Amino acid sequence: ARRIYWQQPFDQVLDHSNPPFARWFCGGKTNLCYNALDRWLESQPDSKALIAISTETNSEKVFTYKELHQEVNRAAAIMLS
């Protein structure tokens, strides 16, 4: 968890005071999309980010962080139209 970028750091890893319910990383605030993609754009835009394998078409497509970011923005624009 310490390797993840936190907008607001957590102050407790696990709160198990109400079994069987548990709360993880209490007080913390993060953005999983930022951690998975955006934070790597500046430092390693041309590194492999995703390898998509299709057993139906027997094909493989490799996306760099830069390419994946462009595809995500394209999909977001289509969804907003």
N, C-alpha and C positions, 0 to 999 in steps of 0.2 A: 504494500500500500504506500510505502514511502517513495516508491519510484514513480507514482502517479502525480500529476500536477493537480493540486488542490487549490481552488479559488479561496476556500476557507478550510484550514486544516482541521481534522477531527481531533476531539479531545478524549475520546474513549473508543477503544477498538470494538468491544462487545458489551452490550447491555442485555443481560439475561435475567433481569429482575422481574419479568412477567412471563414465566414459563407457561406454555411451550413456545411463546413468541420471543424472538430475539431481534435486536436492532444492532446493525453493524456500522462502524465508523461514525459514531454519534457526533453530531455537531459539525461534521464535515460537509463541504459542498464542492462538487466536481462536475465536469462535463465530459462524458465518455467519448463523445464524438471528437472533441478537441484533443483528448489524450490519444485516440486511435489514429487520427489523421493530421489535423491542423498543426499540432506542435512540431511535427517532423518536416513540414514544408520548407522551412528556412535552412535547417541543418543538413537534411539529406533528401532533397526533392527527387533525385534520380535513383534512389534505392528502391528495391522491391517492397511493395506494400501489400499486394494481394496477388495470389495465384488462383485463378478461377479455372477449375477443371470440369469439363462436361463429359460424362460417360456416354451420354446419348449421341453426341456428335463426334466423340473421340478427339476433342480439341482441348487446348490449354491456352489461356490468355494471361499474360503477366502485366500487372499495372504498377507503375511507380507511384510514389506519393503524389507527385505532380499530376500524373494522368488520372489517378483516382479522384483527386480533388476536382479536376475539371469535369469528370463524369458526375460526381455528386452535385456540383453546381448546376449542371445541365438537367439532371433529373429533378432538382428542386425547382428550376424555372418552369419545367413542363407541368409539375404538380400545382404551381401557383397560377398557371394560365387557365 
